[in-house]
Amino acid sequence: MIRVLLVDDQPLLRSGFRALLDLEDDIEVVAEAGDGKEGVALAKKHLPDVALIDIQMPVLDGVEATRLIAADPALARVHVVILTNYGFDEYVLNALRAGAAGFLVKDIVPEDLLHAVRVAARGDALLAPSITRKLINQYVSQPPTTGSATAPGLEELTNREREAVALVAQGLSNDQIADRMVISPLTAKTHINRAMTKLHARDRAQLVVLAYESGLVAPPPKR
């Protein structure tokens, strides 16, 4: 059973999402919160598999709530998915940097919401290649102001793991990475999973962020 926490300051949206999710035999909404502070507290109490968190809320916004969840070792298995009205923007980028697994636009169709919850619960990549490319473009146009920093564990990566991470950061899928590296998809996934473990990346989204912020991968030059 996939356990879901809903965090949004709009009761009507929460009730709509809950009604949809609770219809599924393999999904259960375990709690709801109206702000980020309450959401973090409920995440600690219920340990959900997936936390759907609104990006803009009173008391504590979605970025800071994500940061607190990602920083708590007891919540390492909680996968945060950001909810937004506007699609990919600076707020979403900051949430990905903070540790979110991906994001969903609130007008998402029901089938895509259910699919996203199941993908996030498995710990698989929630960012489509097209979104990864948008993330890359954002780094090109607005590189982090803090400068690059060496990610802990970077020196532990093998050459093949570095190659796999670089291809993930280019927005390639596991099958595409396998073709590029001339290995099986399972081996490609193994390289990626080992790199995530060594870099302490919660998921594929954070792996992309770490790849650019550490300098392991350089953004492509502007055209």
C-alpha positions as CSV (number, residue, x, y, z in Angstrom):
1,M,0.0,0.0,0.0
2,I,1.3,3.4,-1.0
3,R,0.9,5.9,1.8
4,V,0.3,9.5,0.8
5,L,0.4,12.8,2.7
6,L,-1.4,15.8,1.2
7,V,-0.1,19.3,2.1
8,D,-1.9,22.2,0.5
9,D,-3.7,25.3,1.9
10,Q,-6.7,24.8,-0.4
11,P,-9.2,22.4,1.3
12,L,-11.1,21.9,-2.0
13,L,-8.0,20.8,-3.8
14,R,-7.0,18.4,-1.0
15,S,-10.5,16.9,-0.9
16,G,-10.4,16.4,-4.6
17,F,-7.0,14.7,-4.6
18,R,-8.0,12.6,-1.6
19,A,-11.2,11.4,-3.3
20,L,-9.2,10.4,-6.4
21,L,-6.4,8.7,-4.5
22,D,-8.6,6.8,-2.1
23,L,-10.4,5.1,-4.9
24,E,-7.3,3.2,-5.8
25,D,-6.7,-0.2,-4.1
26,D,-3.0,0.4,-3.7
27,I,-3.0,4.0,-2.5
28,E,-4.1,5.4,0.9
29,V,-4.1,9.1,2.0
30,V,-2.8,8.9,5.6
31,A,-3.0,12.6,6.5
32,E,-3.7,16.2,5.3
33,A,-2.1,19.5,6.2
34,G,-2.9,23.1,5.4
35,D,0.6,24.5,5.7
36,G,4.2,23.3,5.5
37,K,4.9,23.3,9.2
38,E,2.0,21.0,9.9
39,G,3.0,18.9,6.9
40,V,6.5,18.3,8.2
41,A,5.1,17.3,11.6
42,L,2.6,14.9,9.9
43,A,5.4,13.4,7.8
44,K,7.3,12.6,10.9
45,K,4.2,11.1,12.5
46,H,3.0,9.0,9.6
47,L,6.1,8.4,7.5
48,P,4.3,8.4,4.2
49,D,5.8,7.0,1.0
50,V,4.9,10.1,-1.0
51,A,4.2,13.7,0.2
52,L,2.4,15.9,-2.2
53,I,3.3,19.4,-1.1
54,D,2.1,22.8,-2.5
55,I,4.9,25.2,-3.4
56,Q,3.3,28.3,-1.9
57,M,1.6,28.1,1.5
58,P,1.3,30.1,4.7
59,V,3.5,29.5,7.8
60,L,6.1,27.4,5.9
61,D,6.2,27.1,2.1
62,G,6.8,24.0,0.1
63,V,10.5,24.7,-0.5
64,E,11.3,24.9,3.2
65,A,9.1,22.0,4.0
66,T,10.9,19.9,1.4
67,R,14.3,21.0,2.8
68,L,13.3,20.0,6.3
69,I,12.0,16.6,5.2
70,A,15.1,15.9,3.0
71,A,17.4,16.8,5.9
72,D,15.9,14.4,8.4
73,P,17.4,10.9,8.2
74,A,14.2,9.5,9.7
75,L,12.3,10.7,6.6
76,A,14.8,9.4,4.1
77,R,12.1,7.2,2.5
78,V,9.6,10.0,2.1
79,H,9.5,11.2,-1.6
80,V,8.4,14.8,-1.9
81,V,6.4,15.8,-5.0
82,I,5.8,19.5,-5.4
83,L,2.4,20.8,-6.5
84,T,2.4,24.1,-8.5
85,N,0.0,26.2,-10.5
86,Y,2.6,27.5,-12.9
87,G,4.8,24.7,-14.1
88,F,8.6,24.9,-14.0
89,D,9.9,28.1,-12.4
90,E,12.4,29.3,-9.9
91,Y,10.4,28.1,-7.0
92,V,10.3,24.6,-8.4
93,L,14.0,24.7,-9.1
94,N,14.7,25.6,-5.5
95,A,12.4,22.7,-4.4
96,L,14.4,20.3,-6.5
97,R,17.6,21.7,-5.0
98,A,16.1,21.1,-1.6
99,G,15.4,17.5,-2.4
100,A,12.1,17.2,-4.1
101,A,11.7,14.1,-6.4
102,G,9.8,16.2,-9.0
103,F,6.7,18.3,-9.5
104,L,3.2,18.2,-10.8
105,V,1.0,21.0,-12.1
106,K,-2.3,21.2,-10.2
107,D,-4.5,20.8,-13.3
108,I,-2.9,17.4,-14.0
109,V,-5.3,14.8,-15.4
110,P,-6.3,12.1,-12.9
111,E,-4.4,9.3,-14.7
112,D,-1.2,11.2,-14.7
113,L,-1.5,12.0,-11.0
114,L,-2.0,8.3,-10.1
115,H,1.0,7.4,-12.3
116,A,3.2,10.0,-10.7
117,V,2.3,8.9,-7.2
118,R,3.2,5.3,-8.0
119,V,6.5,6.3,-9.8
120,A,7.5,8.5,-6.9
121,A,6.7,5.7,-4.4
122,R,9.0,3.3,-6.2
123,G,11.8,5.9,-6.0
124,D,12.1,6.0,-9.8
125,A,12.6,9.1,-11.9
126,L,9.6,11.5,-11.8
127,L,11.2,14.1,-14.1
128,A,10.6,13.4,-17.7
129,P,13.6,14.0,-20.0
130,S,11.9,17.2,-21.3
131,I,11.7,18.6,-17.7
132,T,15.3,17.6,-17.1
133,R,16.3,19.7,-20.2
134,K,14.4,22.6,-18.8
135,L,16.3,22.2,-15.5
136,I,19.5,22.2,-17.5
137,N,18.5,25.3,-19.4
138,Q,17.7,27.0,-16.1
139,Y,21.3,26.3,-15.0
140,V,22.6,27.9,-18.2
141,S,20.5,31.0,-17.8
142,Q,20.7,31.4,-14.0
143,P,23.6,29.4,-12.6
144,P,23.7,29.0,-8.8
145,T,25.0,32.2,-7.1
146,T,26.8,30.2,-4.4
147,G,29.3,28.8,-6.9
148,S,30.1,25.1,-7.4
149,A,30.9,23.0,-4.5
150,T,32.3,19.5,-4.3
151,A,29.6,17.0,-3.5
152,P,30.5,14.5,-0.8
153,G,31.2,11.1,-2.4
154,L,32.2,12.6,-5.8
155,E,35.7,11.2,-5.6
156,E,34.2,7.7,-4.9
157,L,32.5,7.5,-8.3
158,T,33.9,5.1,-10.8
159,N,34.5,6.3,-14.4
160,R,31.4,4.4,-15.6
161,E,29.3,5.9,-12.8
162,R,30.5,9.4,-13.7
163,E,29.6,8.6,-17.3
164,A,26.1,7.4,-16.3
165,V,25.5,10.5,-14.1
166,A,26.6,12.8,-17.0
167,L,24.0,11.1,-19.3
168,V,21.3,11.4,-16.7
169,A,22.1,15.1,-16.5
170,Q,21.6,15.4,-20.2
171,G,18.0,14.2,-19.8
172,L,18.5,10.6,-21.2
173,S,16.4,7.7,-20.0
174,N,17.9,4.5,-18.7
175,D,17.4,2.8,-22.0
176,Q,19.1,5.6,-23.9
177,I,21.9,5.6,-21.3
178,A,22.3,1.8,-21.9
179,D,22.5,2.3,-25.6
180,R,25.0,5.1,-25.3
181,M,27.2,3.1,-22.9
182,V,26.7,-0.2,-24.7
183,I,25.4,-1.9,-21.6
184,S,22.1,-3.4,-20.5
185,P,19.4,-1.2,-19.1
186,L,19.7,-3.1,-15.8
187,T,23.5,-2.3,-15.6
188,A,22.8,1.3,-16.4
189,K,20.3,1.5,-13.6
190,T,22.8,-0.1,-11.3
191,H,25.4,2.5,-12.2
192,I,22.9,5.3,-11.5
193,N,21.7,3.8,-8.2
194,R,25.3,3.4,-7.0
195,A,26.1,6.9,-7.9
196,M,23.0,8.2,-6.0
197,T,24.1,6.2,-3.0
198,K,27.6,7.6,-3.1
199,L,26.4,11.2,-3.6
200,H,23.7,10.9,-1.1
201,A,21.1,11.9,-3.7
202,R,17.5,11.0,-2.7
203,D,16.4,10.5,-6.3
204,R,17.2,11.2,-9.9
205,A,16.1,14.8,-9.7
206,Q,18.6,15.6,-7.0
207,L,21.3,13.7,-8.9
208,V,20.9,16.1,-11.8
209,V,21.1,19.1,-9.4
210,L,24.3,17.7,-7.8
211,A,25.9,16.9,-11.1
212,Y,25.7,20.6,-12.1
213,E,26.4,22.2,-8.8
214,S,29.4,20.0,-8.2
215,G,30.9,20.7,-11.6
216,L,30.7,17.0,-12.6
217,V,28.7,18.1,-15.6
218,A,29.0,21.6,-17.2
219,P,25.9,23.2,-18.7
220,P,26.0,23.3,-22.5
221,P,27.1,26.7,-23.9
222,K,24.4,29.2,-24.8
223,R,23.6,29.6,-28.4
